Amino acid sequence: MKRAKAEIICEYGPFADIDGVHGVTWDGVRVWFASGNSLNALDPETGERPRKLNVAAHAGTAFDGAHLYQIAEDRIQKIDPQTGRVLSTIPAPRGSADSGLA
């Protein structure tokens, strides 16, 4: 495996209302990150957060081209990114011990 040092192009934050980031995904336009009680959309061009969805967001975050998926305690939530509505849930494979989602 060829190894190379990563080049940091840009850093965002800290954000006064965010204690930690628990999952990150990209929807093709914005970066979404989980921060405990919300999913936050970040515009990588400006560093602004134009959207905040008030949903439980405790661990891994993913995007499938249409929906966001978010681990919340012992379940995975399917979320409409336009409305923030949880459309459905399924049990997380390891209960509340899961930490990533892809």
NORMO-V643454 format. One record per residue. SS is DSSP state (hx for helix, st for strand, lp for the rest). NEAR is the number of other C-alpha atoms within 8 Angstrom. D_CENTER is the distance of its C-alpha to the mean C-alpha in Angstrom with 1 decimal. Layout:
BEGIN
ss->SS near->NEAR d_center->D_CENTER
ss->SS near->NEAR d_center->D_CENTER
END
This chain:
BEGIN
ss->lp near->2 d_center->29.1
ss->lp near->3 d_center->29.3
ss->lp near->4 d_center->27.5
ss->lp near->4 d_center->26.8
ss->lp near->4 d_center->25.3
ss->lp near->4 d_center->22.0
ss->lp near->4 d_center->22.5
ss->lp near->5 d_center->20.2
ss->lp near->4 d_center->20.3
ss->lp near->4 d_center->18.4
ss->lp near->5 d_center->16.6
ss->lp near->5 d_center->14.7
ss->lp near->4 d_center->15.3
ss->lp near->5 d_center->16.2
ss->lp near->5 d_center->15.2
ss->lp near->5 d_center->17.8
ss->lp near->4 d_center->15.7
ss->lp near->8 d_center->12.9
ss->lp near->6 d_center->14.2
ss->lp near->6 d_center->11.5
ss->lp near->10 d_center->8.1
ss->lp near->13 d_center->7.1
ss->st near->13 d_center->4.4
ss->st near->12 d_center->4.0
ss->st near->10 d_center->5.3
ss->st near->10 d_center->8.4
ss->lp near->9 d_center->10.2
ss->lp near->4 d_center->13.5
ss->lp near->6 d_center->13.7
ss->lp near->10 d_center->10.6
ss->st near->12 d_center->7.8
ss->st near->13 d_center->4.5
ss->st near->14 d_center->3.2
ss->st near->18 d_center->4.0
ss->lp near->15 d_center->7.7
ss->st near->12 d_center->9.9
ss->lp near->10 d_center->11.1
ss->lp near->12 d_center->8.8
ss->st near->15 d_center->5.7
ss->st near->12 d_center->7.1
ss->st near->12 d_center->8.3
ss->st near->13 d_center->10.2
ss->lp near->12 d_center->13.4
ss->lp near->8 d_center->14.2
ss->lp near->4 d_center->17.9
ss->lp near->5 d_center->18.3
ss->lp near->8 d_center->15.7
ss->lp near->7 d_center->15.6
ss->lp near->9 d_center->12.8
ss->lp near->7 d_center->14.4
ss->st near->7 d_center->12.2
ss->st near->9 d_center->10.8
ss->st near->9 d_center->10.4
ss->lp near->8 d_center->12.1
ss->lp near->9 d_center->10.7
ss->lp near->11 d_center->10.6
ss->st near->17 d_center->7.3
ss->lp near->14 d_center->9.1
ss->lp near->16 d_center->8.0
ss->lp near->16 d_center->6.6
ss->st near->19 d_center->4.0
ss->st near->12 d_center->6.5
ss->st near->11 d_center->8.6
ss->lp near->6 d_center->12.3
ss->lp near->5 d_center->13.9
ss->lp near->7 d_center->14.2
ss->st near->10 d_center->11.6
ss->st near->12 d_center->7.9
ss->st near->11 d_center->8.1
ss->st near->17 d_center->6.8
ss->st near->19 d_center->9.1
ss->st near->11 d_center->11.1
ss->lp near->9 d_center->14.2
ss->lp near->12 d_center->16.3
ss->st near->12 d_center->14.7
ss->st near->12 d_center->12.2
ss->st near->13 d_center->11.6
ss->st near->12 d_center->12.0
ss->st near->13 d_center->11.0
ss->st near->12 d_center->13.0
ss->lp near->10 d_center->11.1
ss->lp near->4 d_center->14.5
ss->lp near->5 d_center->15.5
ss->lp near->10 d_center->12.6
ss->lp near->7 d_center->14.9
ss->st near->10 d_center->14.1
ss->st near->8 d_center->16.4
ss->st near->7 d_center->16.9
ss->st near->9 d_center->16.1
ss->st near->7 d_center->17.3
ss->st near->8 d_center->18.1
ss->lp near->11 d_center->16.0
ss->lp near->5 d_center->18.5
ss->lp near->7 d_center->19.1
ss->hx near->10 d_center->18.8
ss->hx near->8 d_center->17.0
ss->hx near->7 d_center->17.2
ss->lp near->12 d_center->14.3
ss->lp near->7 d_center->11.9
ss->lp near->9 d_center->10.3
ss->lp near->9 d_center->9.6
ss->lp near->5 d_center->10.8
END
